[in-house]
Amino acid sequence: MALTFINPESLGAPRGYTNGVLTEPGGRLLFVAGQVAWNQQQEIASDNFVEQFDRALANVISIVTEAGGKPEQIARLVIYVTDKDEYVARTRDVGTCYRAHMGRHFPAMVLVEVKGLLDDNAMVEIEAIAVL
């Protein structure tokens, strides 16, 4: 399933995301629930922000893969963090983790700072929509 990236010149060049993603007719949508850095025992795997981001994104991709998709079929990511300042301070490390999983594929994304997440030890939660 091909995705067409929509980035109007009037908005300036996006960095690390795409403003809009257009899918072909007939694509199947996979809605991925918010994923935190849980391991198989549903325990937070680390208390390190970057390691939590890495694990949460890996969990998202695991679901996409299990459904028969690939990371480049992710059309949208919503990233929830409990501390936006830490995200900004660790952007370089987060970017390295991101590219290890997603390469240079940048879907439509949003970053949302929240007061807390379901697991009190979670600092990052990521949800996704993929077109398979």
N, C-alpha and C positions, 0 to 999 in steps of 0.2 A: 504494500500500500504506500503510494507516494504521498509525501507531505509537501505542500508549497508554503514557503515562508513569506510572510507579508510584513514588510518594513518600509512604510512610507518615508520618503526623503524628508518630509516636513517634520518628522519626529526625531531626526538625527539618527546616527548609527547606534543600534543597541550594542551593549558590551556584555556578553555572557548570557544572553537570552534573545528571544525573538518576540516581536510585538504581536504577531498573529500567525496562526497556522491553519491552512486550509487543507481539508482532506478530500479525497476523491469520493464520489458517490458509491455507496455499497460497502464501505468499510465497517468492520465490526469494532465497536468501542469496548475497551476494557477499562473499568473504573477501579483503581487500586486504592484501597483504604489507607489511611494514614499509617505509616510505618515508623516506628522508633527503632532504637539500636538494640532491639531484643535479640538474644541468641535463641537456640532451640528450646531452652528451658523457660523462655519468655522472661528473661532477666536482662537488664541493661548491661551490655557487654563491657562498658568502660565509663569512667567519669570524665574523660577527655572530650572536649567539644568536637574537635576534628574527627576523632575516632568514632564518635556518635554519628556525625554527619555521614561518614564513610559507610558505616554499618546500615544506617537507615536507607541510604540510596541503594546499597547492595540488596537489601531486603525488597525494595521496590522492583529492582531489576529481576530478582529471583521470581517474583510473581509474574512479571511480563514474560519471562522466559518459559515459565511453567505453562503459560497460556499459549505458547507457540510463537511469541513475538521476540523482537530484538530491541535493544535500547534506543536505536534510531527511529523506532516506531512510537516512541513517547511523544505526544503532542503537547502535553501540559504538565508542569510540576508546580505544586504549591508547597513551599517550605515554611514551616512554622518553627520559630526559635524563641526561647525564653529570654534571650539577651541579644538584641540587635547589635549592640556595641561589640560584643565578643565575635559575632559573625563578621562584622566589618574588619575588626582587628586581625582575624584569622583568614581573610579572604584568599590570600595566596595559597595557604595550605588546603583550604576548602576547594579551591580551583584545581589543585593537583589531584585531590581525591575524585572530584567530579570528572575530570578528563580521563582518569584511569578507568572509570565505568562507562562514560558517555562519549568519550573522544571529543570531537569538535561539533557534536550535535547539541544545539541549543534550542529547546522547545520554548513555547510561551511559558513564562515563569512569573511567580510572585513570591515575595518574602514577606512574612507576617510575623510581627512580634506579639507573643501572647503571654499572659500572666503565668500560665502553667499548662502542663500536659497531663494526660491520664496517669502515666507513671511518674511519680514525683521525682525520680532520678533522671528523667529524660530532659534533654536540652534541645533536641531537634526532633521534628516529625515531618515526614515527607509523604504527600499523596500525589497520585498521578492519573492521567488519562492517556491511554495508548490506543492507536488505531491499527488493528490487525487485519 
